[in-house]
Amino acid sequence: MNAVPKYDSLVFHEAALKLRTRRQEILANNLANS
């Protein structure tokens, strides 16, 4: 067993969180601008 899958899942989770927060910021900006 190697630690690569766990590391990859952690990186993927962090990237997903960043994308989610970024998308929420964009949606909030669109609502504020409209």
Protein Blocks (a to p, Z undefined) as FASTA:
>chain_A
ZZklmmmmmmmmmmmmmmmmmmmmmmmmmmmmZZ
